[in-house]
C-alpha cells in the first residue's frame, strides 16, 4: 500500500494501533453493547406506543431483527479489528516525487524510512496491526485512486526546488570574496564608466546585446566588456594578483631582471581563464554551496547550455553576494542616460517601494517553503487522529450504515489532499513558465533582483492560495456530500421501521373503534 509522506508510514501504523487499544477498552467496559440495548428499547417502545391490538408485536420483532442484523454487520465489517486484513509494516511504502536533485528517488519503508522519523520518535512502531475489513478496503481503494490520479497528470518541472537551490548559491570563501571585490572596483567600475560615457553603437556591440540581452553591460561578466576592444582586454588591476604568474610581455611596468612574485593579468584574462579565472571559481563555489547547481541550470533551461550556462551560474552567485559586489544600485539609479534619481524624495519613495515589494516577495517565498514542508505532516497527523477515534464514532453512531460511508469519505477526503497538492504544484510550475516565457528564464527570475519582484510576489500569492485553498474547498464540498449521503441512507432505511409505526397507529385506531362500539351497545 503506497502512502503519501515519510511521516504517514508511522502515523498509519500508530493510528490503527490506537484504534485497537480503544476498541479493546470499549469491549472491556461493555460500552460496545449499549447500542444493542438501545436498539431493543427503541423497537419495543415505539410500536408499543401505537396501541394494543393488531400485529404490532410481530412487526416490532421484525423491525428489531432488521436493526440488529444491520448493527451486527457494521460491527463485523467496521468495528472489530479482523485478522483477515492485517496491516503489515512491510507492505507500506512511500516513493517521493522526482526532483531536479533526485530524479529517481528510492522507495521508503518503515524498515528503511530514509528519514529520522523511524530512528527516534517512532522507533517503536508495530510491525503488524489488525484493522476492520471495511476500513482496510477504504485505505486500499483510496491509495490506489490517488496514485493513479497523480500518475495520470502531466509531469511538473520542479521550478521551486530550482529556485531554492539558486538562493543557496553564494560565495563562502573569504579569499574569493576579496578577489571579487578587487575585480569589481578595478575592472568593472572603469569599464562601465567608459561604456556609459561613450555609449558605443557599433555593430559588434549591437550583436552582443542581441545575443546576451540588453542588460548584459549591467554585470561584471559582461560580454560587451569582454569582447569589445578597449575594455577588459586592456584594463588591468593596479595591484599584483596572487596566483597569476608574471608575464614579461604583459607586465611591462616591472624590470625583467627583478620580476615580481605575481603578475597583473588583463581583466579579460582575470575573468575568463579556465584554470584560475574568476568565472571558473564562481562556478565551483556555486556547486560547493548548492550541490550540482551548475547542472541544474541546463536541466531547467536547455537553451542556457555552454557559454550562457556559465554566465548564468556566475551571475546568480554574484546576485546572492553582498551588495557591494553587485550592480543593483548602478542598475536602479543609472540605467542608460536616465542618470541618478533627481530628488531625495524620489530616492526615499523608490527605496521604500522596492523594499516593500522585496520584503513581501521574500515573505511569501518563505511561506511557501514552510507550507510545502508542513502540509504532508499535518495530513499524516490528521489521519492518525481519524484512525484512532473511529471506534468511538462507530459505537456512538449505534452501528449505522451511514457512519461507514461518511467515515470512508472523511478518510478519502484527507488523503485526496495529496492529489490536490500535486495539482497545485503543476499549476505553479506552469505559471512560472507562462510568466517568464523567455529562454533565459533563469536569468529573468534570479539574476535581476528588483526587476521582477512584483511578478514573483503575485506568483507566490497565487501558489500559496492554491496549496491552502484547494484542500479547504474540497473538504467543504465533501462535507456537504457526506451529509447528503448520510441523509439518503437514513431515508432509504426508514421504510423498514415505518411499517411498524403505521401498524401501531392502525392497531390503536382499531382498538378505539371497538371500544366505542362496546360503549354504544
C-alpha positions as CSV (number, residue, x, y, z in Angstrom):
1,X,0.0,0.0,0.0
2,X,1.5,3.3,-1.1
3,X,1.3,6.3,1.2
4,X,1.9,10.0,0.7
5,X,4.7,11.0,3.1
6,X,7.5,9.7,5.2
7,X,5.6,10.5,8.4
8,X,2.5,8.7,7.2
9,X,4.4,5.4,7.2
10,X,4.4,5.6,11.0
11,X,1.3,7.5,11.8
12,X,-0.8,5.0,9.9
13,X,0.5,2.1,12.0
14,X,0.2,4.0,15.2
15,X,-3.3,5.3,14.3
16,X,-4.6,1.8,13.8
17,X,-2.7,0.5,16.9
18,X,-4.6,3.2,18.9
19,X,-7.8,2.1,17.2
20,X,-7.2,-1.5,18.6
21,X,-6.4,-0.2,22.1
22,X,-9.5,2.0,22.2
23,X,-11.7,-0.8,20.8
24,X,-10.4,-3.2,23.5
25,X,-11.3,-0.6,26.2
26,X,-14.8,-0.3,24.8
27,X,-15.2,-4.0,24.8
28,X,-13.8,-4.5,28.2
29,X,-16.1,-1.9,29.8
30,X,-19.1,-3.2,27.9
31,X,-19.8,0.1,26.1
32,X,-19.9,-1.7,22.8
33,X,-23.1,-3.5,23.9
34,X,-25.0,-0.3,24.8
35,X,-26.1,0.4,21.3
36,X,-27.7,-3.1,21.1
37,X,-29.6,-2.3,24.3
38,X,-30.8,1.0,22.8
39,X,-32.0,-0.8,19.6
40,X,-34.0,-3.3,21.7
41,X,-35.6,-0.5,23.8
42,X,-36.5,1.7,20.8
43,X,-38.0,-1.2,18.9
44,X,-40.1,-2.2,21.9
45,X,-41.2,1.3,22.9
46,X,-42.1,3.0,19.6
47,X,-44.5,0.3,18.3
48,X,-46.0,-0.2,21.8
49,X,-47.0,3.4,21.9
50,X,-49.2,2.9,18.9
51,X,-51.8,0.5,20.5
52,X,-52.5,-2.9,21.9
53,X,-54.1,-4.7,19.0
54,X,-53.2,-5.9,15.5
55,X,-49.8,-7.2,14.5
56,X,-47.8,-4.7,16.5
57,X,-45.9,-7.3,18.4
58,X,-44.9,-9.2,15.3
59,X,-43.9,-6.1,13.3
60,X,-41.9,-4.9,16.3
61,X,-39.9,-8.1,16.4
62,X,-39.4,-7.9,12.6
63,X,-38.1,-4.4,12.9
64,X,-35.8,-5.4,15.8
65,X,-34.4,-8.2,13.7
66,X,-33.5,-5.8,10.9
67,X,-31.8,-3.3,13.1
68,X,-29.9,-5.9,15.0
69,X,-28.7,-7.5,11.8
70,X,-27.5,-4.1,10.4
71,X,-25.7,-3.4,13.7
72,X,-24.0,-6.8,13.8
73,X,-23.0,-6.3,10.1
74,X,-21.4,-2.9,10.9
75,X,-19.6,-4.4,13.9
76,X,-18.1,-7.2,11.8
77,X,-17.1,-5.0,8.9
78,X,-16.2,-1.7,10.5
79,X,-15.9,-2.3,14.2
80,X,-14.0,-5.4,15.3
81,X,-10.3,-5.5,14.1
82,X,-10.0,-8.6,11.8
83,X,-7.1,-10.9,11.5
84,X,-8.3,-11.4,7.9
85,X,-7.0,-7.9,7.0
86,X,-3.7,-7.2,8.8
87,X,-1.8,-4.0,8.0
88,X,1.8,-5.1,7.7
89,X,4.6,-2.5,8.0
90,X,6.4,-4.3,5.2
91,X,3.5,-3.6,2.8
92,X,3.6,0.2,3.5
93,X,5.8,2.3,1.2
94,X,6.4,5.9,0.1
95,X,8.1,7.0,-3.0
96,X,8.9,10.7,-3.1
97,X,8.2,12.6,-6.3
98,X,11.3,13.0,-8.5
99,X,13.1,16.3,-8.2
100,X,15.9,18.0,-10.1
101,X,18.4,16.9,-7.4
102,X,17.0,13.4,-7.2
103,X,15.3,12.3,-10.4
104,X,14.9,8.7,-9.3
105,X,14.2,8.7,-5.6
106,X,14.3,5.4,-3.7
107,X,11.2,4.0,-2.1
108,X,11.0,4.3,1.7
109,X,9.6,1.8,4.1
110,X,9.3,1.5,7.8
111,X,12.5,-0.6,7.8
112,X,14.3,1.9,5.6
113,X,12.5,5.2,6.2
114,X,15.2,7.5,4.7
115,X,14.2,9.9,7.4
116,X,14.7,10.4,11.1
117,X,11.1,9.5,12.0
118,X,11.9,5.8,12.5
119,X,15.1,6.3,14.3
120,X,13.9,8.5,17.2
121,X,10.3,9.3,18.0
122,X,8.6,6.5,16.1
123,X,11.1,3.7,16.5
124,X,8.6,1.5,18.4
125,X,6.1,1.3,15.6
126,X,4.2,-2.0,15.5
127,X,5.1,-4.5,12.8
128,X,1.5,-5.7,12.2
129,X,-1.8,-4.2,13.1
130,X,-5.2,-5.8,12.6
131,X,-7.9,-3.4,11.2
132,X,-11.5,-3.9,10.3
133,X,-12.3,-5.2,6.8
134,X,-14.2,-2.1,5.7
135,X,-11.5,0.4,6.7
136,X,-8.8,-1.7,5.1
137,X,-10.8,-1.7,1.8
138,X,-11.2,2.1,2.1
139,X,-7.4,2.6,2.6
140,X,-6.5,0.4,-0.3
141,X,-9.0,2.0,-2.6
142,X,-8.1,5.5,-1.6
143,X,-4.3,4.9,-2.0
144,X,-4.8,3.3,-5.4
145,X,-7.1,6.0,-6.6
146,X,-4.9,8.9,-5.5
147,X,-1.7,7.5,-7.1
148,X,-3.5,6.6,-10.3
149,X,-4.7,10.2,-10.5
150,X,-1.2,11.6,-9.9
151,X,0.3,9.2,-12.4
152,X,-2.3,10.4,-15.0
153,X,-1.3,14.1,-14.6
154,X,1.5,15.7,-16.6
155,X,4.9,15.8,-15.1
156,X,6.0,19.1,-13.4
157,X,9.4,20.7,-13.9
158,X,10.0,21.4,-10.2
159,X,11.0,25.0,-10.5
160,X,10.5,25.6,-6.8
161,X,13.4,23.3,-6.0
162,X,15.4,25.1,-8.6
163,X,14.6,28.4,-7.0
164,X,15.7,27.2,-3.6
165,X,19.0,25.9,-5.0
166,X,19.6,29.2,-6.8
167,X,19.2,31.1,-3.5
168,X,21.8,28.8,-1.8
169,X,24.5,29.6,-4.4
170,X,26.8,32.2,-2.9
171,X,30.4,32.9,-2.1
172,X,31.5,31.3,1.1
173,X,35.3,31.6,0.6
174,X,36.6,34.9,2.1
175,X,39.6,34.9,-0.3
176,X,37.3,34.8,-3.3
177,X,35.2,37.5,-1.7
178,X,38.2,39.7,-1.6
179,X,39.2,38.9,-5.1
180,X,35.7,39.7,-6.4
181,X,35.7,43.0,-4.6
182,X,39.0,43.9,-6.3
183,X,37.7,42.9,-9.7
184,X,34.6,44.9,-9.1
185,X,36.5,48.1,-8.3
186,X,39.4,47.8,-10.7
187,X,37.8,46.3,-13.7
188,X,34.0,46.5,-13.7
189,X,33.7,50.1,-12.5
190,X,36.2,51.6,-15.0
191,X,34.7,49.5,-17.9
192,X,31.1,50.5,-17.0
193,X,32.1,54.2,-16.6
194,X,33.7,54.2,-20.0
195,X,30.7,52.4,-21.6
196,X,28.3,54.9,-20.1
197,X,30.4,57.8,-21.3
198,X,30.9,56.5,-24.8
199,X,27.5,54.7,-25.4
200,X,29.0,52.8,-28.4
201,X,26.6,51.8,-31.1
202,X,29.0,49.7,-33.2
203,X,27.6,46.6,-35.0
204,X,29.7,44.3,-32.8
205,X,28.2,45.8,-29.6
206,X,24.7,45.6,-31.0
207,X,25.3,41.9,-31.9
208,X,26.5,41.2,-28.4
209,X,23.5,42.9,-26.9
210,X,21.2,40.9,-29.2
211,X,22.8,37.6,-28.2
212,X,23.2,38.1,-24.5
213,X,20.4,40.6,-23.8
214,X,20.3,44.4,-23.3
215,X,21.2,44.1,-19.7
216,X,24.5,42.4,-20.4
217,X,26.5,45.5,-19.6
218,X,25.0,45.6,-16.1
219,X,27.1,42.8,-14.6
220,X,30.8,42.0,-14.1
221,X,31.0,39.2,-16.6
222,X,29.5,41.3,-19.4
223,X,30.4,40.1,-22.9
224,X,30.3,43.7,-24.1
225,X,33.3,44.4,-21.9
226,X,35.0,41.1,-22.5
227,X,34.7,41.0,-26.3
228,X,34.9,44.7,-27.3
229,X,38.3,46.3,-27.8
230,X,39.3,48.9,-25.3
231,X,37.5,47.4,-22.2
232,X,38.5,44.2,-20.4
233,X,41.2,43.4,-22.9
234,X,43.2,46.5,-22.0
235,X,42.2,47.2,-18.4
236,X,44.4,45.6,-15.7
237,X,44.4,45.8,-11.9
238,X,46.7,48.2,-10.2
239,X,48.0,45.5,-7.8
240,X,49.5,42.1,-8.3
241,X,47.0,39.3,-8.2
242,X,48.1,36.2,-6.2
243,X,48.0,33.0,-8.3
244,X,48.8,34.8,-11.6
245,X,52.4,34.2,-12.9
246,X,54.5,37.1,-14.0
247,X,54.5,37.7,-17.8
248,X,57.2,39.9,-19.2
249,X,55.4,40.7,-22.4
250,X,52.3,41.8,-20.4
251,X,53.7,43.1,-17.2
252,X,56.0,45.7,-18.8
253,X,56.0,48.0,-15.8
254,X,58.3,45.6,-13.9
255,X,62.0,45.1,-14.5
256,X,62.6,41.6,-16.0
257,X,65.8,41.4,-14.0
258,X,63.9,41.5,-10.8
259,X,60.4,40.1,-11.6
260,X,57.6,40.4,-9.0
261,X,56.1,37.5,-7.1
262,X,52.9,37.7,-9.1
263,X,51.7,39.3,-12.3
264,X,48.8,41.6,-13.2
265,X,46.5,39.9,-15.8
266,X,44.2,41.8,-18.0
267,X,40.6,41.9,-16.8
268,X,39.6,39.6,-19.6
269,X,42.2,37.0,-18.5
270,X,41.3,37.5,-14.9
271,X,37.7,36.6,-15.6
272,X,37.9,34.0,-18.4
273,X,40.9,31.9,-17.6
274,X,39.7,28.3,-17.5
275,X,42.0,27.3,-14.6
276,X,42.2,30.2,-12.2
277,X,39.7,32.7,-13.7
278,X,37.0,34.3,-11.6
279,X,34.1,32.8,-13.5
280,X,35.5,29.3,-13.0
281,X,35.9,30.0,-9.3
282,X,32.4,31.3,-9.1
283,X,31.0,28.1,-10.8
284,X,33.0,25.9,-8.4
285,X,31.7,27.9,-5.5
286,X,28.2,27.6,-6.7
287,X,28.5,23.8,-6.9
288,X,30.1,23.8,-3.4
289,X,27.4,25.9,-1.7
290,X,24.4,24.5,-3.7
291,X,25.3,20.9,-4.8
292,X,25.2,20.4,-8.5
293,X,23.7,23.8,-9.2
294,X,25.5,24.4,-12.5
295,X,24.0,21.2,-13.9
296,X,20.5,22.3,-12.8
297,X,20.7,25.4,-15.0
298,X,20.8,23.3,-18.1
299,X,18.2,20.9,-16.7
300,X,15.7,23.7,-16.3
301,X,16.6,25.8,-19.4
302,X,18.5,23.7,-22.0
303,X,19.0,26.9,-24.1
304,X,21.5,28.1,-21.5
305,X,24.0,25.3,-22.2
306,X,27.6,26.3,-22.8
307,X,28.6,29.9,-22.5
308,X,25.2,31.1,-21.3
309,X,25.2,28.4,-18.6
310,X,28.5,29.6,-17.2
311,X,27.3,33.2,-17.3
312,X,24.0,32.2,-15.6
313,X,25.7,30.4,-12.7
314,X,28.3,33.1,-12.2
315,X,25.6,35.8,-12.3
316,X,23.4,34.0,-9.7
317,X,26.3,33.7,-7.3
318,X,27.1,37.4,-7.7
319,X,23.4,38.3,-7.2
320,X,23.4,36.4,-3.9
321,X,26.6,38.1,-2.8
322,X,26.9,41.3,-0.6
323,X,25.5,44.4,-2.3
324,X,29.0,46.0,-2.7
325,X,29.8,43.4,-5.4
326,X,26.6,43.5,-7.4
327,X,25.4,46.1,-9.8
328,X,22.0,46.5,-8.2
329,X,22.5,50.2,-7.2
330,X,24.0,51.1,-10.6
331,X,21.2,49.5,-12.5
332,X,18.5,51.0,-10.4
333,X,19.9,54.5,-10.3
334,X,21.9,54.9,-13.5
335,X,20.5,52.9,-16.4
336,X,21.2,54.2,-19.8
337,X,21.0,58.0,-19.9
338,X,18.4,58.5,-17.2
339,X,21.0,59.4,-14.6
340,X,20.5,59.4,-10.9
341,X,17.1,59.9,-9.3
342,X,16.6,63.6,-9.3
343,X,15.5,64.3,-5.8
344,X,15.8,62.9,-2.3
345,X,12.0,62.4,-2.2
346,X,12.2,60.2,-5.2
347,X,15.0,58.2,-3.7
348,X,13.1,57.7,-0.5
349,X,9.9,56.7,-2.4
350,X,11.7,54.4,-4.7
351,X,13.6,52.7,-1.9
352,X,10.5,52.2,0.2
353,X,8.5,50.8,-2.7
354,X,11.3,48.5,-3.8
355,X,12.0,47.5,-0.2
356,X,8.3,46.8,0.5
357,X,7.9,44.6,-2.6
358,X,11.1,42.8,-2.0
359,X,10.1,42.1,1.7
360,X,6.7,40.9,0.7
361,X,8.2,38.7,-2.0
362,X,10.7,37.2,0.4
363,X,8.0,36.6,3.0
364,X,5.8,34.7,0.5
365,X,8.8,32.7,-0.6
366,X,9.5,31.7,3.0
367,X,5.8,31.0,3.5
368,X,5.6,28.6,0.5
369,X,8.7,26.7,1.7
370,X,7.2,26.3,5.2
371,X,3.8,25.4,3.8
372,X,5.2,22.7,1.4
373,X,7.1,21.1,4.3
374,X,4.3,21.3,6.8
375,X,1.2,20.2,4.8
376,X,2.1,16.5,4.5
377,X,2.9,16.4,8.2
378,X,-0.5,17.9,9.0
379,X,-2.2,15.5,6.7
380,X,-0.4,12.5,8.4
381,X,-1.3,13.7,11.9
382,X,-5.0,14.3,11.0
383,X,-5.2,10.8,9.5
384,X,-3.7,9.4,12.8
385,X,-6.4,11.2,14.7
386,X,-9.2,9.9,12.4
387,X,-7.9,6.3,12.7
388,X,-7.6,6.4,16.4
389,X,-11.0,7.9,17.1
390,X,-13.0,5.8,14.7
391,X,-14.1,3.2,17.4
392,X,-15.9,6.0,19.3
393,X,-17.6,7.1,16.2
394,X,-18.7,3.5,15.3
395,X,-20.2,3.0,18.8
396,X,-21.8,6.4,19.2
397,X,-23.5,6.1,15.8
398,X,-25.2,3.0,17.1
399,X,-23.5,0.9,14.3
400,X,-25.3,2.7,11.4
401,X,-24.6,2.2,7.8
402,X,-24.4,5.9,7.1
403,X,-21.5,6.2,9.6
404,X,-19.5,3.7,7.5
405,X,-20.0,5.7,4.3
406,X,-19.3,9.1,6.0
407,X,-16.2,7.8,7.7
408,X,-14.9,6.4,4.5
409,X,-15.5,9.8,2.8
410,X,-13.6,11.5,5.6
411,X,-10.6,9.3,5.1
412,X,-10.8,9.7,1.3
413,X,-11.1,13.5,1.7
414,X,-8.0,14.0,3.7
415,X,-5.9,11.5,1.7
416,X,-7.0,13.2,-1.5
417,X,-5.3,16.3,-0.4
418,X,-2.1,14.8,-1.9
419,X,-3.6,14.9,-5.4
420,X,-4.7,18.5,-4.9
421,X,-1.2,19.5,-3.8
422,X,0.3,17.9,-6.9
423,X,-2.3,19.8,-9.0
424,X,-1.3,23.0,-7.2
425,X,2.4,22.2,-7.8
426,X,1.7,21.6,-11.5
427,X,-0.2,24.8,-11.9
428,X,2.6,26.7,-10.1
429,X,5.3,25.3,-12.4
430,X,3.3,26.2,-15.5
431,X,2.5,29.7,-14.1
432,X,6.3,30.2,-13.7
433,X,6.9,29.2,-17.3
434,X,4.0,31.3,-18.5
435,X,5.0,34.4,-16.7
436,X,8.7,34.0,-17.7
437,X,8.4,32.6,-21.3
438,X,11.9,33.8,-22.4
439,X,14.6,31.1,-22.9
440,X,16.7,33.0,-20.3
441,X,14.1,32.2,-17.7
442,X,16.8,31.5,-15.2
443,X,18.3,35.0,-15.6
444,X,15.0,36.7,-15.5
445,X,13.9,35.1,-12.3
446,X,17.0,35.1,-10.2
447,X,19.7,37.3,-11.8
448,X,17.7,40.6,-12.0
449,X,16.6,41.3,-8.4
450,X,14.2,44.1,-8.1
451,X,13.0,44.0,-11.8
452,X,10.7,41.0,-11.3
453,X,9.9,41.2,-7.6
454,X,6.3,42.3,-8.1
455,X,5.6,39.5,-10.6
456,X,7.2,36.9,-8.2
457,X,5.2,38.2,-5.3
458,X,2.0,37.8,-7.3
459,X,3.0,34.3,-8.3
460,X,3.8,33.3,-4.8
461,X,0.5,34.6,-3.5
462,X,-1.4,32.6,-6.1
463,X,0.6,29.5,-5.3
464,X,0.0,29.8,-1.6
465,X,-3.7,30.2,-2.1
466,X,-3.7,27.1,-4.2
467,X,-1.9,24.9,-1.7
468,X,-4.2,26.1,1.1
469,X,-7.4,26.9,-0.8
470,X,-7.9,23.7,-2.8
471,X,-8.0,21.4,0.2
472,X,-10.3,23.7,2.0
473,X,-12.7,23.9,-1.0
474,X,-12.5,20.1,-1.5
475,X,-13.2,19.4,2.2
476,X,-16.1,21.7,2.3
477,X,-17.6,20.1,-0.8
478,X,-17.1,16.6,0.6
479,X,-18.7,17.6,3.9
480,X,-21.8,18.7,2.0
481,X,-21.8,15.5,0.0
482,X,-21.3,13.4,3.2
483,X,-24.3,15.0,4.9
484,X,-26.4,14.4,1.9
485,X,-25.3,10.7,1.7
486,X,-26.0,10.2,5.4
487,X,-29.5,11.6,5.0
488,X,-30.1,9.5,1.9
489,X,-29.1,6.3,3.7
490,X,-31.3,7.2,6.6
491,X,-34.2,7.9,4.2
492,X,-33.6,4.6,2.5
493,X,-33.7,2.5,5.7
494,X,-36.6,4.4,7.2
495,X,-39.4,2.5,5.4
496,X,-38.3,-0.7,7.2
497,X,-39.4,0.9,10.5
498,X,-42.2,3.0,9.1
499,X,-44.3,-0.2,8.5
500,X,-44.3,-1.0,12.2
501,X,-45.2,2.6,13.1
502,X,-48.1,2.6,10.7
503,X,-49.3,-0.8,12.0
504,X,-49.2,0.6,15.5
505,X,-51.3,3.6,14.6
506,X,-53.7,1.4,12.7
507,X,-53.9,-1.0,15.7
508,X,-54.6,1.9,18.0
509,X,-57.4,3.1,15.7
510,X,-59.0,-0.4,15.6
511,X,-58.9,-0.6,19.4
512,X,-60.6,2.7,19.8
513,X,-63.2,1.8,17.3
514,X,-64.1,-1.5,19.0
515,X,-64.2,0.3,22.4
516,X,-66.6,2.9,21.1
517,X,-68.9,0.1,19.7
518,X,-68.9,-1.7,23.0
519,X,-69.9,1.5,24.8
520,X,-72.8,2.2,22.4
521,X,-74.2,-1.3,22.9
